[in-house]
Amino acid sequence: MSEILIFVTIAITGILGALVFFRGRKEKENVFYAMFVFFLDFWMLASFLENEPGRVGLDNIEWFLRLDFVFGALIMYSWLRFCIALGASSGYRLRATPWISWIGGIVAV
């Protein structure tokens, strides 16, 4: 039952992220939000599969654990960029925006 719920959640968030992206590809906040949703979906999938040794095999669990951390960092970075872009579209500018983006990118890497 929990497997169905996880895959339904991944599908719904993926569809909503794609709708946001295709409705406004030129706006940065839509692009970064779609990236956030994309990474979130893969994070949920990796997190699910790292706890399922019967499905992926004991040798592959380590890879899904690593992917879990990678996608977690990418989620943080894309959410940061989304918040910066959303603030910029409403007229709010941070003076340290380039530094925040670089530091967030380095932390994500």
Contacts in CASP RR format, 6 or more apart in sequence:
PFRMAT RR
TARGET T0000
AUTHOR 0000-0000-0000
METHOD contacts of the structure
MODEL  1
MSEILIFVTIAITGILGALVFFRGRKEKENVFYAMFVFFLDFWMLASFLE
NEPGRVGLDNIEWFLRLDFVFGALIMYSWLRFCIALGASSGYRLRATPWI
SWIGGIVAV
3 48 0 8 1.000
6 44 0 8 1.000
6 45 0 8 1.000
6 48 0 8 1.000
9 44 0 8 1.000
10 41 0 8 1.000
10 44 0 8 1.000
10 45 0 8 1.000
13 37 0 8 1.000
13 40 0 8 1.000
13 41 0 8 1.000
14 37 0 8 1.000
14 38 0 8 1.000
14 41 0 8 1.000
16 37 0 8 1.000
17 33 0 8 1.000
17 34 0 8 1.000
17 37 0 8 1.000
17 38 0 8 1.000
18 34 0 8 1.000
20 30 0 8 1.000
20 33 0 8 1.000
20 34 0 8 1.000
20 37 0 8 1.000
21 30 0 8 1.000
21 31 0 8 1.000
21 33 0 8 1.000
21 34 0 8 1.000
23 30 0 8 1.000
24 30 0 8 1.000
25 31 0 8 1.000
27 85 0 8 1.000
27 89 0 8 1.000
28 81 0 8 1.000
28 85 0 8 1.000
28 88 0 8 1.000
28 89 0 8 1.000
29 82 0 8 1.000
29 85 0 8 1.000
29 86 0 8 1.000
29 89 0 8 1.000
31 85 0 8 1.000
32 78 0 8 1.000
32 81 0 8 1.000
32 82 0 8 1.000
32 85 0 8 1.000
33 82 0 8 1.000
35 74 0 8 1.000
35 78 0 8 1.000
35 81 0 8 1.000
35 82 0 8 1.000
36 75 0 8 1.000
36 78 0 8 1.000
36 79 0 8 1.000
36 82 0 8 1.000
39 71 0 8 1.000
39 72 0 8 1.000
39 74 0 8 1.000
39 75 0 8 1.000
39 78 0 8 1.000
40 71 0 8 1.000
40 75 0 8 1.000
42 67 0 8 1.000
42 71 0 8 1.000
43 68 0 8 1.000
43 71 0 8 1.000
43 72 0 8 1.000
43 74 0 8 1.000
43 75 0 8 1.000
46 64 0 8 1.000
46 67 0 8 1.000
46 68 0 8 1.000
46 71 0 8 1.000
47 64 0 8 1.000
47 68 0 8 1.000
49 55 0 8 1.000
49 56 0 8 1.000
49 64 0 8 1.000
50 56 0 8 1.000
50 61 0 8 1.000
50 64 0 8 1.000
50 65 0 8 1.000
50 67 0 8 1.000
50 68 0 8 1.000
53 61 0 8 1.000
56 64 0 8 1.000
73 107 0 8 1.000
73 108 0 8 1.000
73 109 0 8 1.000
74 108 0 8 1.000
76 104 0 8 1.000
76 107 0 8 1.000
76 108 0 8 1.000
77 104 0 8 1.000
77 105 0 8 1.000
77 107 0 8 1.000
77 108 0 8 1.000
80 100 0 8 1.000
80 101 0 8 1.000
80 104 0 8 1.000
81 101 0 8 1.000
84 94 0 8 1.000
84 97 0 8 1.000
84 100 0 8 1.000
84 101 0 8 1.000
87 93 0 8 1.000
88 97 0 8 1.000
94 100 0 8 1.000
END
